[in-house]
Amino acid sequence: MPDAETVADNDIAEVLAGSFLARLPSDLVGTLLEVGERTDYPSGSTVYREGSYPRSFLVVSGLLRVYLTSPEGRQVTVRYARSGDVLGIAVLVGGPADVAVRTLAESSMFRIDLRTLTDAAHRDARVSWALAEELNRRLYETLHQTAINTFGSVRQRVAMHLLDLASAEQRHRGLLVARVSQQELADAVGSVREVVARVLRDFRLDRLIATSSDSIQILDAAGLHDQSWKPTA
């Protein structure tokens, strides 16, 4: 029977194979696996703070939120990242970013050694091109996210707004609770209360959320995030 370390290594290799890192030369991938390290984080952990030294991670499991904070303390989500996504490629080129990264669910991350990756990119055009393709993919995802926020279905907008509200005030022990009424939620997403109530009922039946008179608790953050991206009428 394989030991826990072997299982963990297999998990990392499997997730890496589904990420853009798999397009890198095999010897470089082997080096990154050898020098990197895996870290597990409970829900509600801050894994990167604004302006911190550049770091890069492969998300092995979980769901993370990348966000900006205004001088007044308001937050805006830049990106949600989950298994197979890589964080920190932009800072490899541009240096420290004014974003923070926080886990919305129990998450596991594999650190990518930036010096090893940067040195390889300077030497090998294949590596540089793979990084350029990944940055291009991230740009298109950002455009897609903007389109959902603007033109998405009520279901998509409600899911995204609930995640944003709850993650901005993530509770002790990682609990995600959005303190909002159905009418306030309808106003925020540009719909009416009756339509939003039907969406919330569907989310409850799918066990994504639990509701009370003045709040909505997110039970499955990753599942709710899927709803925000899923094309629906």
Number of C-alpha atoms within 10 A of each C-alpha: 5 6 7 9 9 11 12 13 13 12 14 23 17 14 18 23 14 13 17 16 22 16 16 20 13 11 9 16 17 12 14 19 19 11 11 13 15 17 11 14 16 15 22 22 19 15 15 19 16 14 12 13 11 17 20 20 22 24 25 25 21 21 23 28 23 19 21 18 15 8 7 6 8 9 16 15 18 16 16 19 22 22 20 19 21 23 21 19 22 18 15 16 11 10 15 17 17 13 18 19 22 23 25 28 24 16 22 22 23 21 20 24 18 19 11 13 21 17 11 17 17 11 10 13 11 15 21 17 14 17 23 14 13 19 14 12 13 17 12 12 13 14 12 14 19 13 11 19 18 12 11 21 19 22 24 24 25 25 25 22 18 25 26 19 18 22 26 21 16 21 14 9 10 17 18 28 23 24 18 17 16 19 14 13 21 20 13 13 21 14 16 16 16 12 14 22 15 12 17 21 15 14 22 16 11 12 14 20 22 17 17 10 9 10 15 22 19 26 18 17 23 19 17 23 20 13 19 24 18 14 12 11 8
